[in-house]
Amino acid sequence: MKKVITATIVFFVIVIGQYFMPIKKESIYVYNDSGVSEESLTHTISFFKKNYAKNYNITAINAAQIKITNWYDDAALFVMPGGADIPYARKLNGQGNKIIKDYVNNGGSYLGICAGSYYASAKIEFDKDGPLEVIGTREIDFFPGIAKGPVLAPFKYKSNSGTRAANIVYNNNDVSVFYNGGPYFILPEKTQNIETLAYYNYEQKSLPAIVKVKYGQGLVILSGVHFEYDTYKLDKNDVYLKKIIPILSKNKNETEKLAISLIKHLGI
């Protein structure tokens, strides 16, 4: 009789424990739809698979899947990679953006890199008065300020002419990181829940390059630089890239440390 009672108690403890235990967040979702740069997507997925595949599923997700699946139930992180942000808005405005915002507000994490960081800011000022000008507001609005760029060089689609080895300061250390068209962040007057993690060291100016935002119960990191890029996978025959590859290669270990440190900020 005692064995039956003991077995019954154990059964209920297991069942009740499973019911009340929080769901393990086991997937990192990387957005892949119109506007996403194929190169940026490749580097992003490669970075996460290399460093996090043992503990997380690394999964590409498109706009339709964001709207019709319960991806947020097991999402440890949602990543918006580089590319062009106007197509992001076309696919996600309305329902898609609301789902992403609710996910973060309820305790999720968002990482926006380059275009993904423009997209998550309240306002964009890209190539102002230039041929590629994009100025406007964005629905997601995790960062309640302005993402303004490009910072280091004019940007050109389908070209690496605007790439640079950006010198940023992180934890009082200088780090050289791949850059192509990203913004710096103009903080609003009230900077509550916003932390600047890294600065561009540019023309004797310190411009916010990477920011962290507490949004509801969740966390957001927006980066104007491509810390996820693997220098060894860059095209050494590209006339523009071969100028910066030696600098980035020399600094590769520091860049990798930076990347892992940033992801830790998001609880991964």
Secondary structure, 3 states (H helix, E strand, C coil): CHHHHHHHHHHHHHHHHHHHCCCCCCEEEEECCCCECHHHHHHHHHHHHHHHCCCCEEEEECHHHHHHCCHHHCEEEEEECCECHHHHHHHHCCHHHHHHHHHHHCCCEEEEECHHHHHCEEEEEECCCCCCCEEEECCCCCEEEEEEECCCCCCCCCCCCCCEEEEEEECCEEEEEEECCCCEEECCCCCCCEEEEEEEEECCEEEEEEEEEEECCEEEEEECCECCCCHHHCCCCCCCHHHHHHHHHHCHHHHHHHHHHHHHHCCC
